Each structure stands twice: as structure tokens, then as C-alpha cells.
Amino acid sequence: MMRSSQPLTGTNGRRCKEDEKLINATLRPGKRGYIIDTRSLNVAQQARAKGGGFEQEAHYPQWRRIHKCIERFNILQESLIKLVEACNDQSHNMDRWLSKLEASNWLTHIKEILTAACLAAQCIDREGASVLVHGTEGTDSTLQVTSLAQIILDPRCRTIRGFESLVVREWLQAGHPFQQRCAQSAYSNSKQKWEAPVFLLFLDCVWQILRQFPCSFEFNEQFLIMLFEHAYASQFGTFLGNNENERSKLKLPQKTMSLWSWVNRSEELSKFQNPLFEANSLVIWPSVAPQSLQLWEGVFLRWNRPSKFLDEAQEEMISIIRYN
Amino acid sequence: VENVRLLDRLSSRKAALGTLYLTATHVIFVENGSEARKETWVLHSQISSIEKQATTATGCPLLIRCKNFQVIQLVIPQERDCHDVYISLIRLARPVKYEELYCFSFNPKLDKEEREQGWKLVDLSEEYNRMGVPNNYWQISDVNRDYGVCDSYPTEVYVPKSATAHIIVGSSKFRSRRRFPALSYYCKDNNASICRSSQPLSGFSARCLEDEQMLQAIRKANPGSDFLYVVDTRPKLNAMANRAAGKGYENEDNYSNIKFQFIGIENIHVMRNSLQKMLEVCELKSPSMSDFLWGLENSGWLKHIKAIMDAGIFIAKAVAEEGVSVLVHCSDGWDRTAQVCSVASLLLDPYYRTVKGFMVLIEKDWVSFGHKFNHRYGNLDGDPKEISPVIDQFIECVWQLMEQFPCAFEFNERFLIHVQHHIYSCQFGNFLCNSQKERRELKIQERTYSLWAHLWKNRADYLNPLYRPDHSQTQGTLRPQMAPCNFLYKFWSGMYNRFEKGLHPRQSVTDYLMAVKEETQQLEEELEVLRERLANLQKSQLNDNKIKSKRQDRSKELGLSTSNNSLANTPQEYSNDLKSFPSRSPSQGDEEDSALILTQDNLKSSDPDLSANSDQESGVEDLSCRSPSGGGCLPSEDSGKDSDEAVFLAV
């Protein structure tokens, strides 16, 4: 599986032999490849006017292009704001709850992202075909797809260390602009420009899969919530900056502590372990039916309801397994 | 009928080809095929509707919708056969006599004594004693011993000490269907009680001295409070409209020391339509998130569930926190009243959160108090306007509570699903007819078997591993929040999409933890044995003996190991445009079954009572599969490169 940004075909239908050679090199003998474009066909076509575009069939004959539209990042922040508003409505009125939830489109985004990731995984696992994923810049929806696909395909990504590596590889090193995206969250009054809960959506998707396969992940929900928090505000330098270049210029490794160094200490790690984890070597396929996707209460209703009863359930689970 | 196809409605895979059988009690589809002779059994009692669809080139489609939310799509090659099947099923699914029902032919091979014992398992007089009555404030009345006062009430009711027979009879004449105020729940800690009745026949201005005395008596039976709540569970408009028909509600001016309250739960017709709309959403093919959420909200279903729950919460609070007694009624006092009293009791008393206690609760508030099972759930062919998912809603309230309080219930989700299943199945006699009187006339206990005994025998399958009798959640009253953002009402896919396994979590936490607990228990027993042995050996001082301890592979035994089965975890439908993308790899062949993802949950009779003989229940049965009950068994996957995937055990 490869990731990139959009090809700069422009309105003249430019081609680039080196680009073609590069991605053709990943094709397995006798097999075609799939390009998963996270924009709708329309959007991809319109991108040509600004110098961007998509891979033309004539130039990439061995690749089949699939458009799996994932909403552009600027829409996502609005979604988050609406969702959080809906969740904070203290009225006892059930009438509008579901329609407010629907109006935020949050779960729709989850469904879109998971579906695209499952498709990418399916190409690889079922077809044995190589995959190239890109959107526009290759820094948002692209990364959601590639990282979730790996969680589906590779059991190592479901271990704590494996997941940490995944985040480092597919988000930090890949250049997801954390500093821009996580500058403000849902409550800010000032005007939003580059903010978007792209990483939170990714974590939510991971939680959805975790809920469907509760025994297949070495980490628990708390781990994901912790990562969400640190992406927005942290005493560690891990999520600072927009890419490796900036981090190196800011001398972060010298001036700050790494989140991982703290998380991976055994006394911290024990809080994030899933007592139900049983290592398996499987590919896990989540259901993306609406009935299977749920609101992530642990994040969105976290401060509204007493977590006491659910915490007690967790403790009970841990004690059953420990005693055994 | 041969060469019938059973379609999988959700996935686009090939249909199963087989033979359709109609028996006196079941519809059975047996799949052709050498190894896995998969069978699908559906009880006629479960059939809710049959739809004959337009004939196509492939044959005549027949859609069977069941009361347990199973939906079966058949395609019958010949139109004439299809029509025959259709007509037959219509008749079979609408019995006219009770004797046609399965419970009268069902034979679990128990002797007469065992059958009797089964019926004695749940004893209501024991239950009232447990509550603390009769006592100084409450007594048993046999005024209804021949059903002479109210034919939908039981023969024994509990009333306040100061309620004489005269008062009871007088009050009954002033209540719809003669359903006078009677005790549902007594809280011995503070003497507060929950009583239930039907609406008073007050019209605009009628009064009844005895009825007013009755309410006084209930109030006086609680010396800790100087007033009584009267809760009318109907919307105010409906209650007011009833006055024009000579019925209505209690006027605070006429009844001394009452505080009157409307709660606003809609009637059976609204609920029937609400369920219908929600099921339509469930039947949508590949709905978007918006379609689903809109559809769900439009049905109003969760709003109704919340209304019932909120009523229960109000009453529980009144009893537990304020120490005030409550009289609950709706119109006839057998639908909303039952729901609300049960929910309140469950919140108040941890006993009802145990397996036995739950059975007792249903027996008390639903069976004994004359909930009209026959009319509501269509045992016999009747008026479609009487059909309504009343007890289903109560059961869902319980599930919603289980999700919020995971340690508080002794039973698990499967227990609730099986209870619901059997309310419609008529395999047991508990939920026949409309009243205790009718059941006794039919001699139900001598001619059928009790569900409670059956469930009790299998209770190991129904336990919640997180339940501990000494846990804080299992003590005292449950106090759920009321705002939707504080108590998230979820769509119960385990019930309404019960048979679409692909939609559910593929690994069951409950089953995993139960397996761990079983293993722990075995290890403890083994430890005990070894300890004894050690003690004996030390006593006899025989140094030569070698202690052999069998280190069995525990995990394999309990099926925790991934190498122990033929289940597969396969991709769902991720692409609507199938032409552009195959959902199956060519190397896989035709053997995948993406919807029938098995979990240990399924193996343990999610479709109950599947023994390999004629006493079978609806669901998917695989006779060749090692598991004795339920679930489809998938043919083993190609062992090639997918050995990892093929051995996925959903524990």
C-alpha cells in the first residue's frame, strides 16, 4: 500500500513517466493495482483547473481507480462543533437528539472513512493487489485510510507498540499537520481556518473496530482517549509541529520529552491495557452498517454522565481475568 | 416443495438452494448440499406477516416476517406452488383454536411430576412474602376468588388492611374493566407501595365513595407519608378525551391527599406503528447513516422507550427517595401500567435483577395481572388493532439499563432475547390467553410446560459474568439519569437485527468472560483436589508416590484457542457498485458467508432449544456441526494463504 498526494495532471493532461514507473514498480506480477482516491469523481475533476487532478487510465493502464469520497477537512470541524453542541444539550427532550446527531454528520464521516479503509484492505488481502491511496494533499483522509487499513490487515498494529509505531509512521512522519489541525477544538470562539478533527476521527474509527472486536486489541479505550487529548494539548513534544522538518528545526527531540517514553512505562501502560486481549493473527473486517456504528460516549459524553458504572464493569473484568 | 431458494437479504451472495417443508407447527428449509445440511426452522406462531411478491424470471418470491424480527426471503420456482405455500402459511400462522398451538404438542420428554415442578418454580405468594406482605398494613383478599369481581385479575390480590370487601367491590365498579387498585410492589424499608389499577369511570363529575376510600386506604397503609401520588401514564389529552366516554382520571378535589401526575406514554396503536416504522428502517438495503438516523428518529421508538423508562424512574424515586406510595394506571391498566410498574420495581429492588427475580416480575406484573398476551402477541388470529409490542418495550428498557449498569444484572442479553422469543413462540404455556381465568379454564398447567423451568435449567447460558451479589451496583436502587446526553438510548441491534450476525460485534465479551470464569472454577476444583491429595499424602508419608497432575490444554478445552473451529471472519459489503469491485477473491471460491459470522454466542443457542429432533425452534440449524445448538456452521475455508483468517474464533 502506498500513499501520496494528487498527481499534478492539470487541464493539459500532463503525464510523468517517472511517476508511472514508480508506482508500477509496486505491481505484483500479473496483477493490476488499485488507486483509491478519497475525493469524489467530481471534485477530482475540478481539481484539474487548479493544476491538480487524477491518474488517467491511458497513462496508468494497469491501475483501476476507485473514488471513495471522504469529506474534506474543512467540513469536519463544523461537524465536531455540531456534535459537541448536541451532546451538551441538557434538556430531557428525546425528540431532536437523533436528528441533531444526524445533522452533525459525524457518524457519516466515520462510515465513509471506515468503508474506504476496508476497501483498501480488501484490495490487498482479497485481491492480492497493490494499492495507492491519495486525496488532495495526502495529509488527511489519505492517512486515515492507510492507517486504518493496516489495523484491519496487520495484527501487530493492534498491539500497543505496534499502534504507537503506526501513529508515528502514518501520522507524524507522514506529515499530518497536527499544529494546524489541532490548534482549536470544538469550543473555540475564534475563527477556524485549518482546524479539523481528522486525527480524532481516526481514533474514533479505531474505537469502532475495537468495539466490534473487543478481544483483538492490546490497548483499551482509555489509550485512544489519551492520544486524542495529547494531540490537542500536551506536556510532551510528540504532537507538536506539522511535520518532521518542523520538528527537527524546532529541535524538539532535544528540548521536549516524548509521549511514548512516558506511556510505555509499565505503571502507565497498565492503565491502557485491554484485559480481554488475546493475540490473534487475523485480518479483522468491521461492519460499516449504521447499526454497527455508535457514538463514542467515552469522548463525547465523557463529562455528562457518571462513568462510575462502566469503570466498575472494567474493574470487574480485570479482576475476573487476573484471578484466573 | 423442491428447488426453493433462500436468499440472504443483506448480502448479494448466491442464495441457498433446498427444499421447503411445511409441518403442523413449523416451516422448515433444508439446504441441499453434501456436508452441511443447514436447516432453518420457523415456528408458525412466530410468523407475523407473509408477503407474496411479483413473479420474476427466477421464480416467485415469498417474504416471511417473524415476530422475533427474523426475515426470510424465499423464491419458489412455480407460481402455483408459491400460491399454495402462501395460502397454507396464512392459515397456519393464524390459528383459531388454542389446541393448534405448538405448546400442546411440544414434548420435552419430562414426566408429569417434572412438569408440575416446572410450574411451581415461580410462586407468587412466596414473592409477596419476600416483599413483606401480608403484614400490619397489607392483607390478602380473596374477594376475587371466583373471578367474580374482576375477571382479568388473579384470584388473590393484596390490598390495604383497611380496605374491606365492600370497599373493594365498590371501587371495582368505578374502574374500567373492574380493575380496582391492588398492590404491585411493597417496599418494606419505608412502607411505600406501588399499586395499580385502571382508569376511574369518573366522566366529568361522577364520584364513588368506595373508590375514594380505597385510595385513602392505600395512603394510610403508608404512615410515613401524608399524601399519595396518582400517576396516569397517558398523555393528558387522551385522558381528557376519555372523560367524554364516561371514564377519565382522578380529580384532586374529590380524592383527599392525592397528588395527580400525567406521564404521557402513547397508546398501543402509536407503539405498533412506531415499531413498524423502525422495522422498515432495519429492512433498508445499505442505508446511509443519515437514512438510518432519520428513520430511527422518525419512528419515535427510542422516544417511547425513554417515556416508559422516565415513568419508572419517577415512581422509583417517589418510593425510594420520598417514601411516598404511588397508584399507577393508564386506560385499562394492563399495558402501560404493567410496563411502568415493572420498570419501577426493577429499579427499586435488586431481586428483580436476578434470573429468578426477573421471571417472578413478569409472572407478577404481566401474567397474573391479566396482560392480554393473546391479543397483543397474536397467539390466535384476532383483531390486528390489538397487536402491540408492549412487553417488547419493557424488555428493551431492561436492556437499555443493562448497557448503562453492566454489573447490576445477574442475567445477560441472551436471556432477554430468549424470553422475548418465547413470548411469541407459544412453545410453552405461560403466555397464552388473556388472563389467569382463561388459562385455568384451558388447564394450561396440566397440558403444557413452563418456560421458566426451561430457562432455569439452562441458566448457565444466561448469566452475566460481571454480576456479583455483593457488588455495589447490585445493592439497592438504580438511579439512571434522564437527559438523553446523560443516558444514551441505543438502537438494540441484538434484538431487531438479531439474525444478521454480520452487524454485531464479532467477539462476545460476555462469552469470553464466562469461559474464563468456567475455567477458573475448574482450576479451583482441581486445586482443591490436589490440596486434599497433598494433605493425604503428607499424612500417610509415602514418599514414593508420584503426583501426576494432568496439565490439560485448558484453552483448547474451552475453545479459547484459535485453532479450534471452522468459523470465518469475512469482509462485509463495502462497495455498493459491485461491478467495479468484486467482494470475493477468485481464490476463495463460493464458500464464504459474510453475513453468518458466528460467535460463541450463536453457538450457545441464540436460537433456543435446538436439539436434533422434532422439538426444534426457529433459527439456523446445522445438523452436521459439532455444536449442539444454533448458528450456521460454515464449511471450512481453503487452507491456502488464508489459514490465518479461516481460524478466527469469535469467542
HADDOCK unambig.tbl for C-alpha pairs under 7 A between the chains (distance, minus, plus):
assign (segid A and resid 87 and name CA) (segid B and resid 485 and name CA) 5.49 0.50 0.50
assign (segid A and resid 88 and name CA) (segid B and resid 485 and name CA) 6.72 0.50 0.50
assign (segid A and resid 89 and name CA) (segid B and resid 485 and name CA) 6.85 0.50 0.50
assign (segid A and resid 90 and name CA) (segid B and resid 483 and name CA) 5.98 0.50 0.50
assign (segid A and resid 90 and name CA) (segid B and resid 485 and name CA) 6.70 0.50 0.50
assign (segid A and resid 91 and name CA) (segid B and resid 483 and name CA) 5.98 0.50 0.50
assign (segid A and resid 92 and name CA) (segid B and resid 482 and name CA) 6.28 0.50 0.50
assign (segid A and resid 92 and name CA) (segid B and resid 483 and name CA) 4.24 0.50 0.50
assign (segid A and resid 92 and name CA) (segid B and resid 484 and name CA) 6.30 0.50 0.50
assign (segid A and resid 94 and name CA) (segid B and resid 303 and name CA) 5.60 0.50 0.50
assign (segid A and resid 94 and name CA) (segid B and resid 484 and name CA) 6.17 0.50 0.50
assign (segid A and resid 95 and name CA) (segid B and resid 303 and name CA) 6.68 0.50 0.50
assign (segid A and resid 98 and name CA) (segid B and resid 293 and name CA) 6.15 0.50 0.50
assign (segid A and resid 98 and name CA) (segid B and resid 297 and name CA) 5.78 0.50 0.50
assign (segid A and resid 99 and name CA) (segid B and resid 293 and name CA) 6.85 0.50 0.50
assign (segid A and resid 99 and name CA) (segid B and resid 294 and name CA) 6.31 0.50 0.50
assign (segid A and resid 99 and name CA) (segid B and resid 297 and name CA) 6.72 0.50 0.50
assign (segid A and resid 102 and name CA) (segid B and resid 290 and name CA) 5.85 0.50 0.50
assign (segid A and resid 102 and name CA) (segid B and resid 293 and name CA) 6.03 0.50 0.50
assign (segid A and resid 107 and name CA) (segid B and resid 289 and name CA) 6.62 0.50 0.50
assign (segid A and resid 108 and name CA) (segid B and resid 289 and name CA) 5.29 0.50 0.50
assign (segid A and resid 115 and name CA) (segid B and resid 574 and name CA) 5.70 0.50 0.50
assign (segid A and resid 118 and name CA) (segid B and resid 574 and name CA) 6.82 0.50 0.50
assign (segid A and resid 119 and name CA) (segid B and resid 574 and name CA) 6.20 0.50 0.50
assign (segid A and resid 126 and name CA) (segid B and resid 584 and name CA) 6.71 0.50 0.50
assign (segid A and resid 126 and name CA) (segid B and resid 585 and name CA) 4.93 0.50 0.50
assign (segid A and resid 127 and name CA) (segid B and resid 585 and name CA) 5.59 0.50 0.50
assign (segid A and resid 211 and name CA) (segid B and resid 505 and name CA) 6.75 0.50 0.50
assign (segid A and resid 212 and name CA) (segid B and resid 505 and name CA) 3.87 0.50 0.50
assign (segid A and resid 212 and name CA) (segid B and resid 506 and name CA) 5.72 0.50 0.50
assign (segid A and resid 212 and name CA) (segid B and resid 507 and name CA) 6.73 0.50 0.50
assign (segid A and resid 213 and name CA) (segid B and resid 505 and name CA) 6.11 0.50 0.50
assign (segid A and resid 213 and name CA) (segid B and resid 506 and name CA) 5.76 0.50 0.50
assign (segid A and resid 213 and name CA) (segid B and resid 507 and name CA) 5.29 0.50 0.50
assign (segid A and resid 214 and name CA) (segid B and resid 507 and name CA) 6.23 0.50 0.50
assign (segid A and resid 214 and name CA) (segid B and resid 509 and name CA) 6.78 0.50 0.50
assign (segid A and resid 215 and name CA) (segid B and resid 507 and name CA) 6.65 0.50 0.50
assign (segid A and resid 281 and name CA) (segid B and resid 644 and name CA) 5.89 0.50 0.50
assign (segid A and resid 282 and name CA) (segid B and resid 644 and name CA) 5.30 0.50 0.50
assign (segid A and resid 282 and name CA) (segid B and resid 645 and name CA) 5.11 0.50 0.50
assign (segid A and resid 282 and name CA) (segid B and resid 648 and name CA) 6.72 0.50 0.50
assign (segid A and resid 283 and name CA) (segid B and resid 645 and name CA) 6.08 0.50 0.50
assign (segid A and resid 284 and name CA) (segid B and resid 569 and name CA) 6.72 0.50 0.50
assign (segid A and resid 285 and name CA) (segid B and resid 569 and name CA) 6.86 0.50 0.50
assign (segid A and resid 285 and name CA) (segid B and resid 570 and name CA) 6.24 0.50 0.50
assign (segid A and resid 285 and name CA) (segid B and resid 571 and name CA) 5.09 0.50 0.50
assign (segid A and resid 285 and name CA) (segid B and resid 572 and name CA) 6.88 0.50 0.50
assign (segid A and resid 287 and name CA) (segid B and resid 502 and name CA) 6.65 0.50 0.50
assign (segid A and resid 287 and name CA) (segid B and resid 503 and name CA) 5.80 0.50 0.50
assign (segid A and resid 287 and name CA) (segid B and resid 572 and name CA) 5.94 0.50 0.50
assign (segid A and resid 289 and name CA) (segid B and resid 503 and name CA) 6.62 0.50 0.50
assign (segid A and resid 290 and name CA) (segid B and resid 288 and name CA) 6.90 0.50 0.50
assign (segid A and resid 290 and name CA) (segid B and resid 289 and name CA) 5.31 0.50 0.50
assign (segid A and resid 290 and name CA) (segid B and resid 292 and name CA) 6.42 0.50 0.50
assign (segid A and resid 291 and name CA) (segid B and resid 493 and name CA) 6.29 0.50 0.50
assign (segid A and resid 291 and name CA) (segid B and resid 503 and name CA) 6.82 0.50 0.50
assign (segid A and resid 292 and name CA) (segid B and resid 503 and name CA) 5.61 0.50 0.50
assign (segid A and resid 292 and name CA) (segid B and resid 504 and name CA) 6.42 0.50 0.50
assign (segid A and resid 301 and name CA) (segid B and resid 485 and name CA) 6.58 0.50 0.50
assign (segid A and resid 304 and name CA) (segid B and resid 485 and name CA) 6.70 0.50 0.50
assign (segid A and resid 304 and name CA) (segid B and resid 486 and name CA) 5.50 0.50 0.50
assign (segid A and resid 305 and name CA) (segid B and resid 486 and name CA) 4.76 0.50 0.50
assign (segid A and resid 309 and name CA) (segid B and resid 405 and name CA) 5.57 0.50 0.50
assign (segid A and resid 309 and name CA) (segid B and resid 406 and name CA) 6.95 0.50 0.50
assign (segid A and resid 310 and name CA) (segid B and resid 405 and name CA) 6.92 0.50 0.50
assign (segid A and resid 310 and name CA) (segid B and resid 406 and name CA) 6.74 0.50 0.50
assign (segid A and resid 313 and name CA) (segid B and resid 406 and name CA) 5.94 0.50 0.50
assign (segid A and resid 313 and name CA) (segid B and resid 407 and name CA) 5.87 0.50 0.50
assign (segid A and resid 313 and name CA) (segid B and resid 466 and name CA) 6.54 0.50 0.50
assign (segid A and resid 316 and name CA) (segid B and resid 466 and name CA) 6.04 0.50 0.50
assign (segid A and resid 317 and name CA) (segid B and resid 466 and name CA) 6.74 0.50 0.50
assign (segid A and resid 320 and name CA) (segid B and resid 517 and name CA) 6.92 0.50 0.50
assign (segid A and resid 321 and name CA) (segid B and resid 516 and name CA) 6.85 0.50 0.50
assign (segid A and resid 324 and name CA) (segid B and resid 516 and name CA) 6.90 0.50 0.50
assign (segid A and resid 324 and name CA) (segid B and resid 520 and name CA) 5.14 0.50 0.50
